[in-house]
């Protein structure tokens, strides 16, 4: 029987908080059980194990970021939309480093298609509408944006920019300016 007061949502939220504190790779059902001072077995009526817990944290993080990006994009286009989305990802990563790492985890196809992942792709395509890219080039541009946004943030979180000047806060707007210029001057397709 499930312990009174415990729900799957509470357990996933606790797991997400734990990920932010100690790192996503350290999240287990045992660690979450310790947070609630319960036996691990009492969680199995809510979760099938640590892999299930981590998948649910990934889904939570994807949904949280998608909601934030959608709110940030409202009424924006072009460079304003680009910067708004990029800043959401970066801010979320700094606020929730474990959840951000969770959001980068691979999911099986069915789970991925039912997640907020497709919303992220759709919003990135919406940003690109402000740049009038040919449809045949959009997937390439989506990959570029994802690589820059998430690559920069992962390097920043890992301390890669800590020992050089200027600081990463000064470089970030310049990176976004460069991406804006690139999108406005997208190379023509090869013949």
C-alpha positions as MATLAB code, in Angstrom:
seq = 'XXXXXXXXXXXXXXXXXXXXXXXXXXXXXXXXXXXXXXXXXXXXXXXXXXXXXXXXXXXXXXXXXXXXXXXXXXXXXXXXXXXXXXXXXXXXXXXXXXXXXXXXXXXXXXXXXXXXXXXXXXXXXXXXXXXXXXXXXXXXXXXXXXXXXXXXXXXXXXXXXXXXXXXXXXXXXXXXXXXXXXXXXXXXXXX';
ca = [
       0.000    0.000    0.000;
       1.245    3.508   -0.830;
       2.271    5.697    2.073;
      -0.308    8.405    2.768;
       0.616   11.727    1.212;
       3.088   10.367   -1.311;
       2.190   10.833   -4.942;
       4.082   10.291   -8.150;
       4.173   14.061   -8.704;
       5.641   14.697   -5.233;
       8.284   12.049   -5.791;
       9.230   13.406   -9.222;
       9.417   16.952   -7.852;
      11.637   15.743   -5.016;
      13.794   13.912   -7.547;
      14.069   17.061   -9.669;
      15.080   19.095   -6.615;
      17.646   16.445   -5.761;
      18.997   16.600   -9.324;
      19.469   20.354   -8.967;
      21.290   19.886   -5.654;
      23.573   16.917   -6.331;
      23.397   16.280  -10.067;
      21.008   14.315  -12.225;
      23.357   11.325  -12.358;
      22.968   10.867   -8.585;
      19.161   10.676   -8.589;
      17.849    7.282   -7.497;
      14.675    5.968   -5.927;
      16.740    5.251   -2.787;
      17.864    8.870   -2.538;
      14.290   10.121   -2.934;
      13.060    7.615   -0.329;
      15.606    9.037    2.132;
      14.158   12.517    1.552;
      10.775   11.287    2.718;
      12.223    9.026    5.408;
      10.460    6.008    3.930;
      11.547    2.603    2.749;
      12.349    2.267   -0.944;
       9.669   -0.393   -1.325;
       6.977    2.159   -0.421;
       7.805    4.122   -3.587;
       7.265    1.246   -5.980;
       3.524    1.815   -6.072;
       4.348    5.182   -7.705;
       7.546    4.476   -9.644;
       8.901    1.359  -11.287;
      12.495    2.218  -10.394;
      15.264    4.761  -10.807;
      15.069    4.744  -14.615;
      11.346    5.572  -14.427;
      12.070    8.375  -11.943;
      14.803    9.854  -14.152;
      12.570    9.657  -17.243;
       9.818   11.490  -15.384;
      12.300   14.185  -14.308;
      13.328   14.548  -17.955;
       9.675   14.977  -18.950;
       9.121   17.500  -16.165;
      12.146   19.556  -17.220;
      11.140   19.535  -20.888;
       7.637   20.701  -19.978;
       8.851   23.417  -17.614;
      11.221   24.816  -20.231;
       8.605   24.616  -22.997;
       6.145   26.602  -20.887;
       8.780   29.256  -20.191;
       9.860   29.481  -23.833;
       6.256   29.767  -25.017;
       5.620   32.628  -22.595;
       8.846   34.360  -23.626;
       8.085   34.085  -27.352;
       4.607   35.592  -27.128;
       4.476   38.658  -29.382;
       8.125   38.449  -30.414;
       9.788   37.698  -33.722;
      13.205   37.785  -35.334;
      16.123   38.593  -33.068;
      13.830   39.396  -30.128;
      12.350   35.892  -30.299;
      15.769   34.319  -30.767;
      17.181   36.069  -27.705;
      14.073   35.406  -25.603;
      14.204   31.656  -26.210;
      17.967   31.458  -25.780;
      17.779   33.351  -22.501;
      15.071   31.041  -21.178;
      17.263   27.997  -21.784;
      20.296   29.659  -20.230;
      18.384   30.985  -17.213;
      16.681   27.651  -16.645;
      20.048   25.885  -16.733;
      21.438   28.213  -14.083;
      18.334   27.952  -11.892;
      17.914   24.186  -12.317;
      21.215   22.635  -13.408;
      20.157   19.057  -12.681;
      16.847   19.383  -14.463;
      18.582   21.023  -17.397;
      20.895   18.015  -17.710;
      17.844   15.765  -17.402;
      16.189   17.563  -20.318;
      19.120   16.572  -22.533;
      18.707   12.852  -21.864;
      17.615   10.633  -24.737;
      14.119    9.191  -24.598;
      12.663    6.281  -26.521;
      10.764    7.417  -29.606;
       7.268    6.969  -28.207;
       8.062    8.803  -24.967;
       9.867   11.576  -26.849;
       6.913   12.126  -29.176;
       4.534   12.364  -26.196;
       6.843   14.756  -24.334;
       7.253   18.525  -24.624;
      10.182   17.906  -26.988;
       8.069   18.452  -30.119;
       6.871   21.758  -28.622;
      10.506   22.883  -28.383;
      11.046   21.986  -32.041;
       7.854   23.808  -33.077;
       8.858   26.916  -31.143;
      12.307   26.894  -32.721;
      10.667   26.691  -36.139;
       8.461   29.624  -35.121;
      11.594   31.650  -34.359;
      12.930   30.817  -37.805;
       9.787   32.185  -39.486;
      11.132   35.607  -38.576;
      14.155   34.900  -40.753;
      12.403   33.736  -43.916;
      14.579   30.661  -44.386;
      13.622   28.205  -47.120;
      11.815   25.193  -45.690;
      14.602   22.905  -46.941;
      17.084   24.785  -44.716;
      15.058   24.951  -41.520;
      16.177   21.647  -40.036;
      19.797   22.756  -40.443;
      19.046   26.049  -38.712;
      17.190   24.283  -35.883;
      20.249   22.104  -35.323;
      22.512   25.157  -35.319;
      20.374   26.927  -32.726;
      20.205   23.863  -30.502;
      23.952   23.349  -30.775;
      24.754   26.939  -29.895;
      22.180   27.408  -27.133;
      22.795   24.127  -25.390;
      26.475   23.825  -26.205;
      27.229   27.247  -24.758;
      25.166   26.573  -21.652;
      26.737   23.150  -21.038;
      30.230   24.630  -21.392;
      29.298   27.493  -19.105;
      27.804   25.184  -16.453;
      30.924   23.027  -16.642;
      33.145   26.020  -15.855;
      34.786   26.214  -19.291;
      34.609   30.024  -19.330;
      35.566   30.630  -15.690;
      39.228   31.391  -16.258;
      39.117   33.902  -19.075;
      38.036   37.472  -19.587;
      35.629   38.861  -20.467;
      33.103   36.765  -18.580;
      30.510   34.591  -20.242;
      27.765   37.140  -19.490;
      29.531   39.540  -21.843;
      30.029   36.934  -24.564;
      26.440   35.627  -24.532;
      24.794   38.657  -26.229;
      27.568   38.688  -28.832;
      26.946   35.018  -29.560;
      23.247   35.786  -30.056;
      24.135   38.720  -32.319;
      26.316   36.391  -34.424;
      23.512   33.830  -34.689;
      21.085   36.560  -35.738;
      23.493   37.691  -38.474;
      23.985   34.103  -39.590;
      20.244   33.474  -39.837;
      19.662   36.730  -41.752;
      22.445   35.782  -44.176;
      21.864   32.052  -44.447;
      23.995   30.556  -47.219;
      22.112   29.527  -50.342;
      21.544   25.848  -50.897;
      24.072   24.008  -53.036;
      22.959   23.449  -56.585;
];
